[in-house]
């Protein structure tokens, strides 16, 4: 799969492709990323890609023409039917990015990620060229580069060979629940005040008990912090009788 990133700051992405576990997705060729510097498509010697908004107001707006030229260059370079390639704009007004949407992109052929800046992008480009508008949440960032990195990272983790299977299936949202607590060495932390130990069940060697404990911790955490996920799990038939009995005992 191939992702094309139209951005004012291509240098922000370079480290992501070279470091960390997700670099395996790019090293293996399962994911490709092409960076397109928006200023390369400016129409004047000053490489200007923004201007003041009509109607007044603070800030600057990214011009449609450089974005259209950049998108045309992407289309020419991909050498494939472009109708099936999503064009993504990151905006607080978009659909919230969640694991279901990540899986959709992970199963596809890639996308063009348009990283806005300043007060936004000329609406005409969005109306005529953008197929997906995506938000990381109800807050405002300086540009679309961080959301683009978040999407790339989440998609890369789902590519075969990137994680030790079935690691991503046990992540939060992998089975519809938040992931429970994790512990590692040493067994006792005397440096804590008071000292803290790993829960005894995790040292028991009883795999069935451990699995049930982990399931119950995930259920409890999800019910207390994201109760709507419990409702969704019920609606999808993901909770069994033991799960429901545990939740009832908690009064949840």
N, C-alpha and C positions, 0 to 999 in steps of 0.2 A: 504494500500500500504506500501511497505517496501523499505527503502533505506539502503544500506550497504556502509560504508565509509572506504576506505583504506587510512590511513594517518599516517604520522610520529608524528602528534600532536593531538591525540584524545581529549585532554583536552580543545582544542579550541572550541569544539562543545557543551560542557556540558551545559553552561548557556543558549544557544539557546533553548534547550528542556525544560527548567524550567521557563523561564521568557517571559513576553510579551504576546500579544494576540495569537501569533501562537502556544504557548504551548498547547492551547486547541486542536489542531490537534493531538498532541501526547497523551494528557491526555484522549481523547475520544477513542483512539485506531485507528482512521482513518489513521494515519501515524505512522509507526514504524521506528526507526533508530537504526542500530547496528554499533558500532565502532570497527574497526579492526586495531590494532597498527602494522604498517609494520615491526618494529624491532622484533616483536614476530616471524616473519617468516624468519629471517636472517639465514644464513647457518653456522655461526661460533660463537664462544664464545664471540666475540667482538660486536656481533649484527650489523654487518656492512651491509648496504643496498645500498651503492653507491661506485663508483670507477671512475678513470680518464677516459675521453673519448678517444677512438681510434682516431688517426689523430691529437691529440694535441688540445690545446685550454684551456681556463680558466674554472674553476668550475668542478663540479662532476656530474655524471649521475646516476640516480637510476637504479639499476640492475634489469634485467628481472626476475631472479630466485625467489627472495623474493616476487615480485608481483605475479608471477604465483602461488606460494604456498598460498599466501593470497587469491587469487581468487578461488583456488581449495577449500579452507576452506569455503569460502562464498557459493560456489555451494553446498557443502555437507550440510551446515547448512540450506539452504533455502528449501530443500526437494521439489523442484518443477522443471519442465522442464526449463533448463537454456537458451535455445535458444531464448526465448522471453524476457529475462531480458536485458535491455540496459546496456552497460558498458561505462561509460562516463569518458573522459579525458579532463581536463580543460587546454586550450592552446590558446595563441593569434592567432594561425593559424586556430582555429575552427570557427564554425558558430556562429554568434553573438546571444547571448541570448536575446530573445524578448518575448512579451506576448503570441504570437502564440505558441512558443516552450514550454513556461511554461504550457499552457493549454494542450499540448500533454502529458507532464509528469503528470499533475494533473489528467488526465483521464486514466492513465495507472496503472500498478501494482507496480511501483517503479523502482529502478535502482541501479547499483553499481557505486559509485562515487570514482574515483581514483584521489587522490590529489597528484600531482607531487611536486617536490622540486628541488632546485639547478638548473643545466642547463637543466634539463628535464628528460625524461624517455627513456630507451633503445627502439629504434624505432621498434625492433622486437616484443616487447610486444604490442605496439600500432597497428602494422600491423595485428597481428593475434588475438588479444583479444578485442580491443576497437571497439565499434559500433558507438559512437557519440563523436565528438570533439567539445567543446563549449568554446566560448570566451565571457568575459564581455565587451570587447571593445579594442580599439587600444592603450593599455598600458600594462606594465609588472608588475606582482605582485610577491611576494616572493614564493608563492606556490598556490596549488589548494584549500586550505581550505576556503578562502574568497569567491571564486566563488561557491563552494559547498554550503556554508551558504546562499548565495544569491539565489541559485536555490531552496533550501529547504524552505526558507522564502516565496518566491513567490508562490511555490506550496501549502504550508500550508494555505496561505490566501484564496485560492480557495476552500478549503475543507468545506463542509456543517457544519454550526454551529460555524465556527471560527470568521467570521465577521457578523455584523448585515446586513442581506440581504436588499436591493441589493447593499451594500456598494462597493464591488469590481467592480461591473458593472459601477460605476461612476468614478472609478479611471482613471488616464491617461492610454490610450491604451485600456480601457475596451470597448469603442465604436469606437475606431480608432483615437481618438483625444487626445490631451493633456488636462488634467483637468484644469479648470479655477481657479481664485483666491478664497480663502476662508476667511471668517471673523467670529469673535466671540465677546463676551462681553469685554469691555463696548462699547456702541454705539459710544461714542466720546473718543478719546485719546488726552487729553490735554497735556500729557507729551511729545508729539511729537512737533517738531518745523519745520514747522507750525503744529498746531493741525490737526488731521486726523479723519475722520468719516467713518462709514460704508455706502456704497452706499445706497441711499434712497430707491431704488427699492426693496432691500432685507428686508426693514422694512415695506413694503406696505401691506403685507398680501395677495397680489394678486398672487396666485400660478402660473397662466399662464404667467404673466409678469416676475416673478422670473425665471421660467424655461427657458423662451426665453432669458433673460439676461445672464443666466449661459451658455446657448448654444452659444450665440454670443461671450462671452468672451473666451470660449474654441476654437471656430473657429478662432478668431483673434490671440490668442496665438499660435495655431498650424500653422496657415498660415505664421506668422512672423518667427517662430523659426524652424519649421519642415515642410516646404512646401510639401515635398514628401509625408507626411501623408495625406495632403489634396488631392493630386493626387490619392492616393490609395483609399481614401474614395469616390471620384468621380467614380473611376473605379468599385467600389463595390456597387454603387447606394445608398450610405449612406447619401448623401446630398440632401435636398429637395429644392424646389423653394425659400423658405424664406432664407435658408442658402446661396444659390448662390447669391441672391439679396444682402444680407448683405456683402458678400465678394466683390462683384462688387463695392459696395458703398465705401469700404475701398481701392479700387484699387488693390485688391489682387485676 
